[in-house]
């Protein structure tokens, strides 16, 4: 038996959204049901202004709700907001804390970013050994940037 997905969600069989507006409409009921994955995705839509009026405040609120449920992507997204000062004061130490939490949950992008913070001494003392350790973990999950960073480090 073949599992042909096509234009429908393999889980709920809803049609795949063809626009940002459709995506928002599909996400809203899941956000109301407090599903972390939906909160994280809706937060990203607000952060980027896709299908909704751009709002770092709404993005942060949704990321925090998902993060409280242990969503590693949302935790890392909060780290990004603090690293780049998106709607919050730029605080490398705070960004580092979020990346570290998500990295320990096994999230490759957070492992990559944590390695970068160690390599650059942002929010933490510079430590190339720890940077390498985190990049190796991210690279083991196929993260291309971590692989590239390790190659640069070895040259």
N, C-alpha and C positions, 0 to 999 in steps of 0.2 A: 504494500500500500504506500503510495507516494503522498508526501505531505506538501501539496502545492499551495503556496501562500498567496501568490498573486497580489491582488490589491486589497486583501483583507488581513486584519490582525489574526495571527495564528491562535491567539488565546480567546478573544471575545468575538471574532469574526466581523468586527466593525470595519467599514471601509477605511483604507489608508488615507489619511488627510492629504489633500493636494495643495493646500495653502496654509499659511500661518494661522489665518483666522479659523479654518477648520480644525487645525491642531489644538488651538486654544479651546474651542468648543468641546472637543473630545476630552481634553484634560480636566476641565472644570469640575465635572462630577467626581472624578477620582481625587482631586485636591480636596473637595468637600468631605470625602470619605477618609481624609487624612492619610492617603497612601504616600509614603515617602518618595517613591520613584516619580510620582506625578508632581509632588511639591517641588522636587529638584528640577524637573523639566520645565515646569511653569516658572520657577525662579530664573532659569536660563532665558526663557522667552522675555521676561521683564528686564533682565540685565541687558539683553541685546536689542530690546524694543521690537521684537518680532511678533506681529499680530496684536500687540498691545502697546500702550504708551510706555516708553522706556522709563523705568523706575528702579534705581538701585535700592531704594527703601523697601519696595515690594519684593525684590529679588532676595535681599538679605533676610526679610521676614520668612519667606518660603524656604530658603536654604536652612535657616535655623530650625524650622519645624521638622524638616527632613533629617537634619543632623541629630536632633534629639532622639530620633528613632534609629540612629546608627548608620544612616546612609553616607557611605564614604565619599561618593561623588559630591554630595552637598557640603560635607565637611571641607573637602579640598576647595570647593568653590568659594567658601567663606575665606579660606586662605588666600585665594587669588584676589578677592576684594581688598583684603588688608595689605597684601604685597603691593598692589598697584594703586591703593587709595581710591577705590571705586565706591563712592558714596559713604565712605568711612575715612577716618584719619589713617594715613599710611603708617602702618606699624609692622615692621619686619618681625619683631618678636612674636606678635599675635599671629601673623601669617605662618611663622615657623611652627607654632603650637598646633594650629589646624592641620598643616601638612603632616606633622608628625603623627597626629591622631589618625588621619586617613591612611597614612603610609603603613602604620601598624595593623590596619584593617586589610592590608594587601592591595590597596589601590595604586596601580602603577604610575599614574600621572602625579600623584602626591609623592610617591617615592622619587620620581624624577625631580620634582620641584624641591623636595627636601635636600636631595643631593646638591642641587644648584645653590641652595642657601648655605650649605656647609662649604661648598667650593668658594663662594664669594664672601663668606663671613657676614651674611645678612641675617640678623636676628639671633645669631649664635656665633661662637668663636669659629674662625676658619679652621677646617679640618678636612684635608683632602682624603684621608683614609676613610672617614665616615661618608664623605661624598661618594667615593668609589663603592662602598658597601651598599648604599641605597641605589646607585645606578645599576649595579649588578642585579639587584632584586627586580628593578623595573625592566631591565634588559631581558631577564629570564621570562618576563611576560610579553616580550616582543616590542617593547617601547623603543621606537626608532631613534628618538632623541637621546635616550639613555645610552643606547648602543653607540651613537655618534660621539657622545661626551666621553665614553670610555676609550674610544679610538683616539680622540684628541689627547686625552690624559696620558695615553701610552706612547705618544710620539715625542 
